[in-house]
Amino acid sequence: MTKLQSLAMSLSLGLLALAGAMSGAPIAQAGPVESTPAAKPLPGQYSSFVLAISHEAQFCHYLPETRECQAGAGMAGMVLHGLWPNQSDDPRHNYQYCELSREQTRDWCSPAIDVRGHLSERTLDRLSDVMPGVLSCLYNHEWYAHGTCSGLNLNDYFMDAAELAARFRALPSFNRFVQGAAGRIVSRGQILQAIAADLGPRAMDSVVPLCQTDKATGRVRFAELDITLNRNNFWRFPNPSSLGPSGPALGHDGMSVVRDRGNCPDFGIQVAEPVTPAMAKKLAAQKADRRPPR
């Protein structure tokens, strides 16, 4: 990870001015935050990374019709969503799309934007091991939305993301917790305690759990962990020195800026059971039946 380590040395300490704020406590109250950036973001202007690791079983409950879920990805456990350059003063997460725009890359599998042919065989194999969404061209979305802002070339970016994800998938406590909790109800505190057992107490301020609500049943399910990594030391992950404080987010009033704690409730979080290919086909059919006629 020498190229990323080199980039890490250029971190500006001033971008971390929010690091001392308490979790969930208001950081600022200065009126509405502008939602549209003034200009296209410049690559390399970030203070940390967010390593986003998804629970693929929940993804396949949510989108069972996708290619990866039909192929059995719902049994893969925790997988790579992305590696996102992150700014400490960006509560709306506008630091994205440093090359093509969101509109230009909306069709992830469009041949006009597909970078697959520029990925080395080694990179693609490594990425496919940890990102089932490769089958749905997720790599294109992640590259244009986030990779283009990293300052890295295509293969270095995805090799580093895949390496960090592989290290996460080797964490004993959290992965054992997710497997054992399948089909059960857990609390937000239990999720954080399980990851803190692997990453140390600093995980409580660095890891943001995310949940999704099933529209059909109203169940709230665990969906993802977003882990903030210090740009200076992220390559040490899962060593606790790699962790940084979670970034800012907008409060419920849409104006105040708070430390991001995710959207999971304190209690009543279901951990999805693994989804087999047969289950994915059944769930996809049920989902299609619920769609209103056009």
Summary of the structure (lengths in Angstrom):
residues: 294
radius of gyration: 18.8
end to end distance: 50.5
largest distance: 55.6
contacts: 934
relative contact order: 0.20
helix: 40%
strand: 17%
